[in-house]
Amino acid sequence: MPEARNWRENEEKFRELILYISQKCATDPRFGAVKLNKILFFSDFLSYAKTGDPITFFEYQRLPNGPAPRRLIPVRSKMLEERILGIQEVRLRSGKTQKRTVNLRLPNLKIFTGEEIELVDSVIEALADADAETASELSHQMVGWQIVADGETIPYGTIFLSNEPLTYAEVLRGRELAGSLCAA
């Protein structure tokens, strides 16, 4: 897990990823702050599962609406000050206000591998029809979000944990292994 490996956040990749996701989701009427957080989360955690390294190495915390990068607000504020990112507020029929990030320059994709961009694209595509509530519900199914308290860090290694019930064959195998350990 990243906590044990003393990884460093890659703020440049994080900023460019926000710009890229904002660009890719510009025509998605369901894209807002919550969905941005979930795309970032799933991209980093799935990258960790696939390659052993997250894309940005950013730390994610549990919030009521699901995982979110711990340092999103200060990084986003800096990007707004630099005028490379904007926020578009859209009034929804529900009465809520959607806060959409808008890239004000093209992202620098040279700092990503093709596999990283392909992974992010697949996450965006998987969440294409999801609104904020649906994206949040999906993230709430992740064991990492379930096992930590609000505000706590979600360990990257939890991507390998499942909360699916064990099959009968898995229970039998577990008993077999337990029996062999006791006999040793």
MDTraj code that builds the backbone (N, CA, C; nanometers):
import mdtraj as md
import numpy as np

residues = "MET PRO GLU ALA ARG ASN TRP ARG GLU ASN GLU GLU LYS PHE ARG GLU LEU ILE LEU TYR ILE SER GLN LYS CYS ALA THR ASP PRO ARG PHE GLY ALA VAL LYS LEU ASN LYS ILE LEU PHE PHE SER ASP PHE LEU SER TYR ALA LYS THR GLY ASP PRO ILE THR PHE PHE GLU TYR GLN ARG LEU PRO ASN GLY PRO ALA PRO ARG ARG LEU ILE PRO VAL ARG SER LYS MET LEU GLU GLU ARG ILE LEU GLY ILE GLN GLU VAL ARG LEU ARG SER GLY LYS THR GLN LYS ARG THR VAL ASN LEU ARG LEU PRO ASN LEU LYS ILE PHE THR GLY GLU GLU ILE GLU LEU VAL ASP SER VAL ILE GLU ALA LEU ALA ASP ALA ASP ALA GLU THR ALA SER GLU LEU SER HIS GLN MET VAL GLY TRP GLN ILE VAL ALA ASP GLY GLU THR ILE PRO TYR GLY THR ILE PHE LEU SER ASN GLU PRO LEU THR TYR ALA GLU VAL LEU ARG GLY ARG GLU LEU ALA GLY SER LEU CYS ALA ALA".split()
xyz = np.array([
    [0.0842, -0.1175, 0.0000],
    [0.0000, 0.0000, 0.0000],
    [0.0886, 0.1237, 0.0000],
    [0.0418, 0.2347, -0.0557],
    [0.1272, 0.3519, -0.0689],
    [0.1794, 0.4050, 0.0633],
    [0.1029, 0.3884, 0.1700],
    [0.1461, 0.4412, 0.2988],
    [0.2807, 0.3804, 0.3393],
    [0.3007, 0.2525, 0.3081],
    [0.4232, 0.1843, 0.3472],
    [0.5392, 0.2158, 0.2526],
    [0.5088, 0.2584, 0.1291],
    [0.6139, 0.2811, 0.0307],
    [0.6609, 0.4260, 0.0262],
    [0.5997, 0.5138, 0.1053],
    [0.6401, 0.6535, 0.1122],
    [0.6371, 0.7205, -0.0256],
    [0.5275, 0.7039, -0.0954],
    [0.5103, 0.7650, -0.2277],
    [0.4868, 0.9143, -0.2147],
    [0.5201, 0.9854, -0.3206],
    [0.4978, 1.1296, -0.3233],
    [0.3885, 1.1623, -0.4238],
    [0.2999, 1.2499, -0.3841],
    [0.1944, 1.2948, -0.4743],
    [0.2560, 1.3597, -0.5970],
    [0.1954, 1.3365, -0.7126],
    [0.2401, 1.3998, -0.8358],
    [0.1374, 1.5070, -0.8717],
    [0.1609, 1.6282, -0.8206],
    [0.0642, 1.7363, -0.8388],
    [0.0492, 1.7737, -0.9860],
    [0.1565, 1.7664, -1.0623],
    [0.1479, 1.7994, -1.2048],
    [0.0506, 1.7042, -1.2754],
    [0.0654, 1.5754, -1.2502],
    [-0.0256, 1.4776, -1.3117],
    [-0.1689, 1.4991, -1.2629],
    [-0.1842, 1.5294, -1.1356],
    [-0.3170, 1.5516, -1.0790],
    [-0.3855, 1.6698, -1.1481],
    [-0.3129, 1.7797, -1.1640],
    [-0.3685, 1.8990, -1.2294],
    [-0.4051, 1.8700, -1.3747],
    [-0.3143, 1.8045, -1.4452],
    [-0.3404, 1.7749, -1.5866],
    [-0.4552, 1.6743, -1.6013],
    [-0.4681, 1.5842, -1.5046],
    [-0.5777, 1.4883, -1.5083],
    [-0.7120, 1.5584, -1.4870],
    [-0.7153, 1.6561, -1.3984],
    [-0.8384, 1.7345, -1.3794],
    [-0.8749, 1.8048, -1.5104],
    [-0.7759, 1.8645, -1.5762],
    [-0.8021, 1.9317, -1.7043],
    [-0.8510, 1.8323, -1.8092],
    [-0.7879, 1.7150, -1.8131],
    [-0.8260, 1.6141, -1.9121],
    [-0.9686, 1.5638, -1.8880],
    [-0.9997, 1.5294, -1.7641],
    [-1.1342, 1.4802, -1.7323],
    [-1.2375, 1.5884, -1.7615],
    [-1.2068, 1.7118, -1.7259],
    [-1.2993, 1.8229, -1.7534],
    [-1.3238, 1.8377, -1.9026],
    [-1.2191, 1.8243, -1.9813],
    [-1.2323, 1.8333, -2.1272],
    [-1.3170, 1.7179, -2.1808],
    [-1.2860, 1.5960, -2.1377],
    [-1.3572, 1.4778, -2.1862],
    [-1.5045, 1.4778, -2.1461],
    [-1.5360, 1.5398, -2.0329],
    [-1.6726, 1.5386, -1.9808],
    [-1.7481, 1.6694, -2.0090],
    [-1.6925, 1.7532, -2.0937],
    [-1.7513, 1.8852, -2.1194],
    [-1.8958, 1.8772, -2.1700],
    [-1.9288, 1.7729, -2.2426],
    [-2.0648, 1.7615, -2.2969],
    [-2.1532, 1.6689, -2.2138],
    [-2.1031, 1.6212, -2.1009],
    [-2.1806, 1.5330, -2.0131],
    [-2.2646, 1.6197, -1.9190],
    [-2.3983, 1.6198, -1.9365],
    [-2.4820, 1.7047, -1.8504],
    [-2.4821, 1.6612, -1.7042],
    [-2.4305, 1.5430, -1.6751],
    [-2.4275, 1.4919, -1.5378],
    [-2.2921, 1.5134, -1.4707],
    [-2.1994, 1.5770, -1.5408],
    [-2.0649, 1.5970, -1.4876],
    [-2.0613, 1.7167, -1.3938],
    [-2.0176, 1.6914, -1.2720],
    [-2.0005, 1.7961, -1.1721],
    [-1.8906, 1.7554, -1.0757],
    [-1.8819, 1.8248, -0.9647],
    [-1.7744, 1.8029, -0.8675],
    [-1.7727, 1.6600, -0.8130],
    [-1.8905, 1.6053, -0.7824],
    [-1.8959, 1.4705, -0.7258],
    [-1.8455, 1.3683, -0.8277],
    [-1.8904, 1.3817, -0.9509],
    [-1.8491, 1.2870, -1.0543],
    [-1.6992, 1.3007, -1.0836],
    [-1.6459, 1.4220, -1.0816],
    [-1.5016, 1.4417, -1.0986],
    [-1.4257, 1.3640, -0.9916],
    [-1.4696, 1.3764, -0.8654],
    [-1.4034, 1.3049, -0.7556],
    [-1.4034, 1.1539, -0.7788],
    [-1.5160, 1.1017, -0.8267],
    [-1.5261, 0.9566, -0.8462],
    [-1.4402, 0.9106, -0.9637],
    [-1.4327, 0.9886, -1.0698],
    [-1.3477, 0.9523, -1.1838],
    [-1.2013, 0.9519, -1.1403],
    [-1.1601, 1.0518, -1.0641],
    [-1.0227, 1.0566, -1.0124],
    [-0.9949, 0.9356, -0.9237],
    [-1.0870, 0.9070, -0.8310],
    [-1.0709, 0.7951, -0.7385],
    [-1.0585, 0.6621, -0.8125],
    [-1.1569, 0.6325, -0.8974],
    [-1.1546, 0.5039, -0.9671],
    [-1.0321, 0.4933, -1.0583],
    [-0.9923, 0.6023, -1.1211],
    [-0.8743, 0.5986, -1.2084],
    [-0.7485, 0.5648, -1.1288],
    [-0.7276, 0.6327, -1.0163],
    [-0.6083, 0.6067, -0.9347],
    [-0.6109, 0.4657, -0.8744],
    [-0.7244, 0.4254, -0.8199],
    [-0.7310, 0.2954, -0.7534],
    [-0.7252, 0.1794, -0.8527],
    [-0.7885, 0.1933, -0.9675],
    [-0.7802, 0.0865, -1.0683],
    [-0.6396, 0.0784, -1.1281],
    [-0.5736, 0.1926, -1.1423],
    [-0.4353, 0.1921, -1.1886],
    [-0.3473, 0.1181, -1.0879],
    [-0.3714, 0.1436, -0.9598],
    [-0.2951, 0.0742, -0.8558],
    [-0.3181, -0.0770, -0.8639],
    [-0.4423, -0.1165, -0.8860],
    [-0.4746, -0.2594, -0.8956],
    [-0.4087, -0.3234, -1.0175],
    [-0.4036, -0.2482, -1.1256],
    [-0.3526, -0.3032, -1.2522],
    [-0.1999, -0.3007, -1.2600],
    [-0.1373, -0.1934, -1.2123],
    [0.0065, -0.1746, -1.2333],
    [0.0895, -0.1719, -1.1049],
    [0.0238, -0.1553, -0.9917],
    [0.0967, -0.1404, -0.8656],
    [0.1237, 0.0044, -0.8304],
    [0.0894, 0.0962, -0.9212],
    [0.1072, 0.2398, -0.8965],
    [-0.0195, 0.3157, -0.9347],
    [-0.0638, 0.4095, -0.8492],
    [-0.1722, 0.4982, -0.8908],
    [-0.1197, 0.5971, -0.9947],
    [-0.2085, 0.6658, -1.0623],
    [-0.1667, 0.7643, -1.1630],
    [-0.1083, 0.8878, -1.0952],
    [-0.1784, 0.9413, -0.9949],
    [-0.1366, 1.0677, -0.9329],
    [-0.0682, 1.0507, -0.7983],
    [-0.0845, 0.9355, -0.7348],
    [-0.0325, 0.9099, -0.6007],
    [-0.0991, 0.9979, -0.4951],
    [-0.2128, 1.0608, -0.5283],
    [-0.2825, 1.1449, -0.4314],
    [-0.3547, 1.0588, -0.3291],
    [-0.3681, 1.1128, -0.2090],
    [-0.4379, 1.0463, -0.1005],
    [-0.5868, 1.0782, -0.1119],
    [-0.6705, 0.9766, -0.0901],
    [-0.8159, 0.9932, -0.0962],
    [-0.8742, 0.9724, 0.0423],
    [-0.9742, 1.0532, 0.0738],
    [-1.0393, 1.0446, 0.2032],
    [-1.1858, 1.0070, 0.1859],
    [-1.2409, 0.9508, 0.2907],
    [-1.3838, 0.9187, 0.2894],
    [-1.4621, 1.0450, 0.3224],
    [-1.5565, 1.0774, 0.2346],
    [-1.6522, 1.1848, 0.2581],
    [-1.7918, 1.1243, 0.2441],
    [-1.8951, 1.1909, 0.2946],
    [-2.0305, 1.1342, 0.2861],
    [-2.0742, 1.0980, 0.1434],
    [-2.0332, 1.1765, 0.0434],
    [-2.0710, 1.1468, -0.0952],
    [-1.9738, 1.0522, -0.1641],
    [-1.8804, 0.9958, -0.0883],
    [-1.7849, 0.9014, -0.1461],
    [-1.6431, 0.9549, -0.1377],
    [-1.5490, 0.8776, -0.1937],
    [-1.4081, 0.9167, -0.1865],
    [-1.3799, 1.0469, -0.2620],
    [-1.2841, 1.1222, -0.2093],
    [-1.2410, 1.2463, -0.2749],
    [-1.0933, 1.2679, -0.2445],
    [-1.0201, 1.3253, -0.3406],
    [-0.8789, 1.3556, -0.3147],
    [-0.8669, 1.4540, -0.1977],
    [-0.7805, 1.4218, -0.1044],
    [-0.7668, 1.5047, 0.0163],
    [-0.7277, 1.6484, -0.0180],
    [-0.6432, 1.6677, -0.1173],
    [-0.5948, 1.8029, -0.1485],
    [-0.6611, 1.8640, -0.2724],
    [-0.7787, 1.8144, -0.3089],
    [-0.8455, 1.8674, -0.4284],
    [-0.8718, 2.0177, -0.4173],
    [-0.9271, 2.0625, -0.3066],
    [-0.9683, 2.2032, -0.2921],
    [-0.8496, 2.2988, -0.3093],
    [-0.7361, 2.2800, -0.2391],
    [-0.6257, 2.3747, -0.2590],
    [-0.5663, 2.3688, -0.4001],
    [-0.5588, 2.2497, -0.4584],
    [-0.5045, 2.2388, -0.5940],
    [-0.5993, 2.3054, -0.6927],
    [-0.7279, 2.2791, -0.6786],
    [-0.8272, 2.3406, -0.7682],
    [-0.8271, 2.4930, -0.7525],
    [-0.8164, 2.5420, -0.6301],
    [-0.8121, 2.6873, -0.6064],
    [-0.6939, 2.7512, -0.6776],
    [-0.5786, 2.6848, -0.6705],
    [-0.4591, 2.7349, -0.7385],
    [-0.4801, 2.7372, -0.8903],
    [-0.5447, 2.6339, -0.9430],
    [-0.5720, 2.6282, -1.0867],
    [-0.6697, 2.7386, -1.1288],
    [-0.7656, 2.7699, -1.0424],
    [-0.8589, 2.8795, -1.0709],
    [-0.7856, 3.0136, -1.0725],
    [-0.6959, 3.0337, -0.9753],
    [-0.6163, 3.1573, -0.9696],
    [-0.5297, 3.1733, -1.0941],
    [-0.4748, 3.0610, -1.1422],
    [-0.3897, 3.0638, -1.2618],
    [-0.4706, 3.0728, -1.3908],
    [-0.5992, 3.0676, -1.3784],
    [-0.6921, 3.0760, -1.4920],
    [-0.6702, 2.9653, -1.5962],
    [-0.6409, 2.8452, -1.5445],
    [-0.6333, 2.7296, -1.6345],
    [-0.7549, 2.6390, -1.6150],
    [-0.8335, 2.6728, -1.5114],
    [-0.9544, 2.5970, -1.4799],
    [-1.0619, 2.6964, -1.4392],
    [-1.1828, 2.6660, -1.4777],
    [-1.2966, 2.7469, -1.4373],
    [-1.4012, 2.6598, -1.3703],
    [-1.4951, 2.7245, -1.3023],
    [-1.6083, 2.6536, -1.2422],
    [-1.7351, 2.7134, -1.3018],
    [-1.8156, 2.6266, -1.3601],
    [-1.9446, 2.6676, -1.4151],
    [-2.0531, 2.6148, -1.3219],
    [-2.1337, 2.7037, -1.2683],
    [-2.2421, 2.6626, -1.1804],
    [-2.3688, 2.6485, -1.2628],
    [-2.4298, 2.5293, -1.2535],
    [-2.5510, 2.4989, -1.3294],
    [-2.6618, 2.4651, -1.2307],
    [-2.7723, 2.5358, -1.2424],
    [-2.8880, 2.5098, -1.1554],
    [-2.9620, 2.3882, -1.2090],
    [-2.9807, 2.2871, -1.1255],
    [-3.0492, 2.1651, -1.1653],
    [-3.1987, 2.1736, -1.1321],
    [-3.2769, 2.0891, -1.1974],
    [-3.4217, 2.0868, -1.1713],
    [-3.4521, 2.0570, -1.0255],
    [-3.3652, 1.9807, -0.9618],
    [-3.3846, 1.9443, -0.8215],
    [-3.3687, 2.0645, -0.7281],
    [-3.3164, 2.1755, -0.7813],
    [-3.2901, 2.2928, -0.6992],
    [-3.1454, 2.3002, -0.6538],
    [-3.0713, 2.1905, -0.6694],
    [-2.9301, 2.1888, -0.6325],
    [-2.8483, 2.2585, -0.7405],
    [-2.7270, 2.2992, -0.7032],
    [-2.6368, 2.3619, -0.7983],
    [-2.5221, 2.2667, -0.8286],
    [-2.5031, 2.2384, -0.9553],
    [-2.3933, 2.1525, -1.0006],
    [-2.2726, 2.2422, -1.0283],
    [-2.1577, 2.2036, -0.9760],
    [-2.0344, 2.2797, -0.9990],
    [-1.9460, 2.2006, -1.0937],
    [-1.9427, 2.2453, -1.2182],
    [-1.8680, 2.1774, -1.3240],
    [-1.7314, 2.2429, -1.3414],
    [-1.6258, 2.1610, -1.3390],
    [-1.4944, 2.2161, -1.3716],
    [-1.4837, 2.2253, -1.5231],
    [-1.4250, 2.3343, -1.5699],
    [-1.4092, 2.3593, -1.7131],
    [-1.2621, 2.3881, -1.7394],
    [-1.2015, 2.3085, -1.8284],
    [-1.0610, 2.3344, -1.8612],
    [-1.0521, 2.4596, -1.9473],
    [-0.9593, 2.5475, -1.9135],
    [-0.9402, 2.6714, -1.9885],
    [-0.8143, 2.6662, -2.0746],
    [-0.7495, 2.5524, -2.0730],
    [-0.6411, 2.5228, -2.1664],
    [-0.6402, 2.3723, -2.1872],
    [-0.5735, 2.3294, -2.2925],
    [-0.5652, 2.1866, -2.3204],
    [-0.4742, 2.1182, -2.2189],
    [-0.5078, 1.9975, -2.1784],
    [-0.4205, 1.9255, -2.0856],
    [-0.2933, 1.8788, -2.1548],
    [-0.1868, 1.8675, -2.0782],
    [-0.0600, 1.8147, -2.1291],
    [-0.0628, 1.6631, -2.1122],
    [-0.0913, 1.5920, -2.2194],
    [-0.1035, 1.4468, -2.2126],
    [0.0311, 1.3760, -2.2233],
    [0.1377, 1.4502, -2.2533],
    [0.2703, 1.3899, -2.2681],
    [0.3226, 1.3307, -2.1374],
    [0.2678, 1.3736, -2.0247],
    [0.3167, 1.3244, -1.8956],
    [0.2490, 1.1933, -1.8541],
    [0.1535, 1.1464, -1.9336],
    [0.0835, 1.0217, -1.9051],
    [0.1264, 0.9137, -2.0034],
    [0.1150, 0.7891, -1.9582],
    [0.1347, 0.6791, -2.0517],
    [0.0038, 0.6567, -2.1273],
    [0.0133, 0.5886, -2.2380],
    [-0.1071, 0.5543, -2.3133],
    [-0.2010, 0.4693, -2.2307],
    [-0.1452, 0.3807, -2.1490],
    [-0.2268, 0.2935, -2.0637],
    [-0.3027, 0.3751, -1.9590],
    [-0.2384, 0.4790, -1.9055],
    [-0.3068, 0.5627, -1.8064],
    [-0.4257, 0.6345, -1.8683],
    [-0.4063, 0.6940, -1.9849],
    [-0.5168, 0.7649, -2.0519],
    [-0.6268, 0.6668, -2.0903],
    [-0.5879, 0.5492, -2.1368],
    [-0.6868, 0.4471, -2.1731],
    [-0.7699, 0.4076, -2.0505],
    [-0.7054, 0.3943, -1.9354],
    [-0.7760, 0.3598, -1.8122],
    [-0.8728, 0.4706, -1.7726],
    [-0.8272, 0.5961, -1.7754],
    [-0.9133, 0.7089, -1.7402],
    [-1.0325, 0.7152, -1.8362],
    [-1.0062, 0.6957, -1.9645],
    [-1.1153, 0.6951, -2.0627],
    [-1.2172, 0.5860, -2.0323],
    [-1.1691, 0.4690, -1.9894],
    [-1.2620, 0.3593, -1.9589],
    [-1.3460, 0.3914, -1.8348],
    [-1.2879, 0.4604, -1.7373],
    [-1.3639, 0.5015, -1.6186],
    [-1.4687, 0.6052, -1.6581],
    [-1.4295, 0.7028, -1.7404],
    [-1.5247, 0.8038, -1.7863],
    [-1.6397, 0.7374, -1.8616],
    [-1.6063, 0.6432, -1.9484],
    [-1.7090, 0.5730, -2.0254],
    [-1.8005, 0.4915, -1.9340],
    [-1.7431, 0.4242, -1.8351],
    [-1.8230, 0.3428, -1.7428],
    [-1.9203, 0.4287, -1.6621],
    [-1.8823, 0.5532, -1.6334],
    [-1.9673, 0.6432, -1.5541],
    [-2.0462, 0.7412, -1.6402],
    [-2.0434, 0.7230, -1.7712],
    [-2.1053, 0.8185, -1.8635],
    [-2.2519, 0.8449, -1.8321],
    [-2.3275, 0.7420, -1.8008],
    [-2.4710, 0.7593, -1.7758],
    [-2.5040, 0.7842, -1.6291],
    [-2.4020, 0.7891, -1.5446],
    [-2.4234, 0.8054, -1.4005],
    [-2.4348, 0.9523, -1.3626],
    [-2.5329, 0.9816, -1.2771],
    [-2.5385, 1.1146, -1.2173],
    [-2.4567, 1.1106, -1.0882],
    [-2.4524, 1.2216, -1.0162],
    [-2.3706, 1.2293, -0.8941],
    [-2.4124, 1.1236, -0.7924],
    [-2.5430, 1.1056, -0.7768],
    [-2.5926, 1.0089, -0.6780],
    [-2.5516, 0.8665, -0.7149],
    [-2.5649, 0.8301, -0.8407],
    [-2.5286, 0.6956, -0.8852],
    [-2.3783, 0.6723, -0.8713],
    [-2.2976, 0.7714, -0.9116],
    [-2.1523, 0.7589, -0.8988],
    [-2.1124, 0.7435, -0.7521],
    [-2.1792, 0.8175, -0.6645],
    [-2.1519, 0.8062, -0.5205],
    [-2.1877, 0.6671, -0.4704],
    [-2.3041, 0.6176, -0.5108],
    [-2.3465, 0.4844, -0.4673],
    [-2.2461, 0.3776, -0.5113],
    [-2.1934, 0.3906, -0.6332],
    [-2.0924, 0.2952, -0.6807],
    [-1.9678, 0.3001, -0.5923],
    [-1.9249, 0.4198, -0.5575],
    [-1.8049, 0.4322, -0.4746],
    [-1.8295, 0.3806, -0.3331],
    [-1.9532, 0.3872, -0.2864],
    [-1.9863, 0.3380, -0.1527],
    [-1.9798, 0.1855, -0.1458],
    [-1.9776, 0.1200, -0.2601],
    [-1.9650, -0.0260, -0.2631],
    [-1.8205, -0.0712, -0.2452],
    [-1.7273, 0.0209, -0.2569],
    [-1.5857, -0.0126, -0.2421],
    [-1.5544, -0.0366, -0.0943],
    [-1.4880, -0.1474, -0.0669],
    [-1.4563, -0.1854, 0.0708],
    [-1.3767, -0.0744, 0.1399],
    [-1.2846, -0.0118, 0.0682],
    [-1.2036, 0.0944, 0.1279],
    [-1.2865, 0.2074, 0.1843],
    [-1.3916, 0.2459, 0.1145],
    [-1.4791, 0.3532, 0.1633],
    [-1.5584, 0.3042, 0.2837],
    [-1.5947, 0.1767, 0.2838],
    [-1.6791, 0.1210, 0.3898],
    [-1.6052, 0.1038, 0.5223],
    [-1.4759, 0.0783, 0.5170],
    [-1.4056, 0.0416, 0.6405],
    [-1.3397, 0.1581, 0.7141],
    [-1.3401, 0.2770, 0.6539],
    [-1.2806, 0.3917, 0.7226],
    [-1.3896, 0.4908, 0.7615],
    [-1.3598, 0.5736, 0.8596],
    [-1.4539, 0.6754, 0.9059],
    [-1.4417, 0.8004, 0.8198],
    [-1.5429, 0.8859, 0.8235],
    [-1.5391, 1.0115, 0.7485],
    [-1.4113, 1.0881, 0.7811],
    [-1.3453, 1.1367, 0.6764],
    [-1.2231, 1.2134, 0.6911],
    [-1.0964, 1.1293, 0.6929],
    [-1.1095, 0.9981, 0.7102],
    [-0.9919, 0.9116, 0.7140],
    [-0.9462, 0.8762, 0.5730],
    [-0.8188, 0.8417, 0.5611],
    [-0.7591, 0.8026, 0.4341],
    [-0.8026, 0.6621, 0.3952],
    [-0.8345, 0.6453, 0.2678],
    [-0.8698, 0.5142, 0.2137],
    [-0.7412, 0.4524, 0.1594],
    [-0.6953, 0.3424, 0.2187],
    [-0.5707, 0.2794, 0.1716],
    [-0.5877, 0.2231, 0.0295],
    [-0.4887, 0.2456, -0.0540],
    [-0.4939, 0.1942, -0.1909],
    [-0.5101, 0.0425, -0.1942],
    [-0.4477, -0.0266, -0.1013],
    [-0.4531, -0.1725, -0.0996],
    [-0.5928, -0.2292, -0.0834],
    [-0.6873, -0.1471, -0.0370],
    [-0.8241, -0.1974, -0.0199],
    [-0.8921, -0.2268, -0.1531],
    [-0.8327, -0.1843, -0.2640],
    [-0.8891, -0.2151, -0.3952],
    [-0.8922, -0.3661, -0.4172],
    [-0.8075, -0.4396, -0.3462],
    [-0.8006, -0.5851, -0.3621],
    [-0.8992, -0.6600, -0.2721],
    [-0.9703, -0.5886, -0.1858],
    [-1.0647, -0.6517, -0.0937],
    [-1.2042, -0.6563, -0.1555],
    [-1.2749, -0.7622, -0.1237],
    [-1.4106, -0.7798, -0.1748],
    [-1.5057, -0.7997, -0.0585],
    [-1.6259, -0.7500, -0.0734],
    [-1.7281, -0.7747, 0.0276],
    [-1.8361, -0.8689, -0.0252],
    [-1.8036, -0.9378, -0.1354],
    [-1.8945, -1.0374, -0.1906],
    [-1.8971, -1.1590, -0.0975],
    [-2.0136, -1.2212, -0.0808],
    [-2.0199, -1.3419, 0.0023],
    [-1.9330, -1.4526, -0.0579],
    [-1.8752, -1.5330, 0.0280],
    [-1.7933, -1.6439, -0.0178],
    [-1.8810, -1.7506, -0.0826],
    [-1.8276, -1.8130, -0.1854],
    [-1.8981, -1.9250, -0.2469],
    [-1.8789, -2.0477, -0.1582],
    [-1.9590, -2.1487, -0.1808],
    [-1.9475, -2.2727, -0.1052],
    [-1.8083, -2.3330, -0.1235],
    [-1.7569, -2.3290, -0.2469],
    [-1.6237, -2.3837, -0.2755],
    [-1.5158, -2.3074, -0.1984],
    [-1.5308, -2.1753, -0.1867],
    [-1.4331, -2.0956, -0.1124],
    [-1.4369, -2.1287, 0.0372],
    [-1.5558, -2.1500, 0.0908],
    [-1.5696, -2.1873, 0.2319],
    [-1.5023, -2.3223, 0.2561],
    [-1.5275, -2.4181, 0.1675],
    [-1.4651, -2.5502, 0.1815],
    [-1.3131, -2.5410, 0.1743],
    [-1.2624, -2.4625, 0.0795],
    [-1.1177, -2.4460, 0.0649],
    [-1.0580, -2.3797, 0.1896],
    [-1.1264, -2.2814, 0.2444],
    [-1.0812, -2.2162, 0.3669],
    [-1.0733, -2.3133, 0.4829],
    [-1.1742, -2.3986, 0.4945],
    [-1.1729, -2.4998, 0.6014],
    [-1.0581, -2.5988, 0.5806],
    [-1.0362, -2.6348, 0.4556],
    [-0.9262, -2.7272, 0.4222],
    [-0.7920, -2.6666, 0.4624],
    [-0.7724, -2.5397, 0.4273],
    [-0.6472, -2.4726, 0.4618],
    [-0.6321, -2.4575, 0.6132],
    [-0.7405, -2.4237, 0.6797],
    [-0.7368, -2.4084, 0.8258],
    [-0.7016, -2.5412, 0.8912],
    [-0.7581, -2.6497, 0.8385],
    [-0.7299, -2.7826, 0.8932],
    [-0.5843, -2.8206, 0.8753],
    [-0.5273, -2.7867, 0.7606],
    [-0.3868, -2.8212, 0.7353],
    [-0.2936, -2.7373, 0.8227],
    [-0.3332, -2.6159, 0.8546],
    [-0.2507, -2.5324, 0.9441],
    [-0.2539, -2.5861, 1.0859],
    [-0.3710, -2.6320, 1.1280],
    [-0.3839, -2.6839, 1.2651],
    [-0.3069, -2.8150, 1.2803],
    [-0.3002, -2.8930, 1.1726],
    [-0.2315, -3.0214, 1.1777],
    [-0.0797, -3.0050, 1.1772],
    [-0.0328, -2.8901, 1.1304],
    [0.1124, -2.8689, 1.1155],
    [0.1806, -2.8392, 1.2450],
])
top = md.Topology()
chain = top.add_chain()
for i, resn in enumerate(residues, 1):
    res = top.add_residue(resn, chain, resSeq=i)
    for name in ("N", "CA", "C"):
        top.add_atom(name, md.element.get_by_symbol(name[0]), res)
traj = md.Trajectory(xyz[None], top)
